[in-house]
C-alpha cells in the first residue's frame, strides 16, 4: 500500500553477521547524494558501475577536470556503509566526507531501517525472488573459509555467526523462502528479507526522490533503463556516451575487468567468475519443484502486496499497478 500521509521512519534495527543499520547514524547527507538500494544479488555492483559512469560523464560534460578523489579505472568509490566487515565506521565516514565528486552509496537495508532524507536520490533495484535465490545460491555456496572468518569474527558482530551454506540447494531454498533472520521477517534466512526489502520501499514509491528499476529491464533494454537512471539523477547524457556506458558496464565487461584485476579472490571460490556469474534469469525453472514453488507463492502472499509482487515478477510492464 502507498503510505501517502507519512514520511519513511526507522522502525527496525538490522544487525547481524553482514549488516549493521546503526552505522548510518554518523552519515551527513549532501543535497546531491545518491543511495543505491537492493536486497541482495539484484544488480547492486552493476548499478554502482552505471551510476559511477554517469557521474564521470556529467563531470566531463561540464568541462571539469576529474577530481583527484576519482581514481582510474574505477573512477570513484561507492561505500557499503551498513557492512559489518567493512572499514571501521569512523574511518569510513571520513573517507566519505573527503570525496569531492558526487557521492553514491550502497545499502542492502530495507527502508524501515535506513535514515531517509528528502534531498537524497534513492535508486532501488528489484528482481524476481526466484532469480535472486539462484544467484544467491551461487554466491553463498562459494564463500571461502577466510570470508566466513572475516564476517564471523568481526569485532562488532551482533548475534549469531553466519551459518555455513547447506550442501544441497533444496535445503537452502526451504530455509531461505520460509524463515527470516530477524523476528519481523518471514523469509531471507540467513541474510535478511529479500521480499520485505522491496516492499518496504514500494510503500513509498510515490515520493519524488525514490525511483524503481528492475534487473530484468536492465538486461533486456539497458539503453532505455540507463537513460532513465540518468534522467532521475539529473545527468545529461548523449546517445554516444550512453552507448559507451552500456558497453563498459555490461556484465561480461565487468566480469573480465574484475578477473584481470584479481578481484573477489579472497572471498569467493572462483573469484570474479563466481561473483559475476551468469547474470541471467529463469534458471530456477529447471531447479525448483512444484512444492517448492508453492512455498514461494505462500511467502509472496504473506510479504508482498499484489502490485509489488507483479512488478518483481514482470518488471516495467507491470508498472504502474494498484495494490
C-alpha positions, -999 to +999 in steps of 0.1 A: +000+000+000+010+036-005+018+055+027+008+089+013+005+107+046+038+096+061+075+100+056+097+069+059+107+063+095+132+039+111+112+012+129+137-017+129+174-020+137+192-045+115+223-061+130+237-095+120+269-110+105+267-089+074+249-057+082+245-031+109+220-003+102+234+018+131+265+025+110+244+051+092+240+072+123+270+094+115+260+099+079+257+135+069+238+139+036+247+162+008+220+176-015+231+156-045+239+123-027+227+090-043+219+059-024+216+026-043+195+000-025+189-036-034+181-066-012+209-089-024+220-103-057+198-079-076+224-059-096+240-038-068+275-038-082+262-034-117+241-003-108+270+012-089+291+009-120+264+025-141+259+054-117+297+059-114+300+062-152+271+086-154+287+108-127+320+108-145+302+116-178+285+145-160+318+159-149+332+156-184+302+174-198+308+203-176+344+205-187+356+198-152+388+181-146+383+147-129+387+152-091+418+135-076+394+115-054+381+096-085+409+072-093+410+054-126+400+029-137+372+027-110+366+064-112+351+066-077+345+047-045+310+037-036+309+026+000+287+000+016+280+018+049+260-010+066+285-038+061+298-050+094+330-063+079+339-031+061+363-005+074+360+009+108+329+032+107+347+064+118+374+060+091+347+051+065+328+083+072+360+103+070+367+089+036+331+095+025+333+131+037+366+136+018+350+127-016+347+157-038+327+141-066+290+134-064+287+106-038+269+073-045+265+049-016+254+013-015+230-002+010+211-035+014+189-021+041+151-020+039+137+015+041+124+007+076+160+005+089+175+034+069+175+071+076+156+089+049+164+124+036+143+143+011+174+158-006+189+124-014+181+104-045+173+067-039+178+042-067+160+010-058+167-022-079+143-052-077+145-087-091+122-118-091+128-136-058+134-169-076+162-154-097+176-137-066+177-172-050+196-188-078+222-161-079+224-161-041+230-199-040+260-195-063+272-166-041+267-182-007+278-217-017+312-203-028+321-184+003+357-192+013+368-202+048+386-168+050+354-149+043+334-168+070+362-159+094+361-123+083+323-119+089+320-142+119+350-129+138+343-092+132+348-073+165+314-056+160+294-088+152+259-088+168+241-120+173+248-155+159+275-161+133+266-167+097+260-205+093+277-225+066+258-228+034+240-261+031+254-286+006+220-291-011+203-263-030+169-275-020+177-274+017+189-238+013+157-229-006+134-243+021+150-222+048+155-191+027+119-188+015+102-197+047+123-183+075+136-148+085+168-140+103+150-111+121+118-116+141+098-093+119+107-110+087+092-142+071+119-150+045+155-144+036+174-166+061+203-165+070+207-130+055+177-106+056+143-104+040+145-102+002+108-096-004+105-075+027+132-052+014+114-044-018+080-040-001+094-015+024+105+007-005+074+000-026+052+016+001+068+049-006+072+047-044+052+079-048+080+100-033+098+121-060+133+111-047+127+073-049+128+056-083+125+019-091+144-001-117+142-038-124+171-062-131+153-078-160+147-045-177+183-035-173+192-068-190+167-066-219+169-028-226+200-013-210+200+018-231+165+028-221+169+019-184+203+036-180+188+067-197+160+066-171+186+064-143+204+094-158+172+114-160+163+106-124+197+117-113+196+149-134+226+139-155+225+148-192+239+120-214+244+120-252+235+089-273+272+084-279+281+085-243+251+063-234+262+036-258+297+037-244+284+034-208+262+004-218+292-013-233+315-005-204+290-017-178+279-049-194+282-079-171+307-095-194+329-064-195+327-060-157+335-097-151+365-095-174+379-064-157+374-079-122+392-112-134+421-092-148+423-072-115+422-104-094+391-091-076+370-113-052+397-139-049+398-137-011+361-141-006+348-165-032+359-198-048+365-189-084+370-152-077+353-128-101+339-156-122+318-166-092+309-131-081+298-122-116+282-155-125+257-160-153+237-128-148+206-144-163+171-151-152+148-181-153+173-208-141+150-216-112+126-233-137+149-263-140+156-265-103+126-258-081+098-283-078+061-276-078+061-280-040+090-256-037+072-231-059+042-234-037+064-222-008+073-192-029+037-184-035+030-187+002+058-163+011+048-139-016+012-137-003+025-131+032+050-104+024+042-086-008+013-065-020-002-076-053+013-047-072+048-052-057+046-089-065+036-083-101+064-058-106+090-081-091+079-109-115+073-089-146+094-057-144+084-024-161+055-040-180+037-042-146+043-006-137+023+013-125+000-011-107-026-008-079-024-028-047 
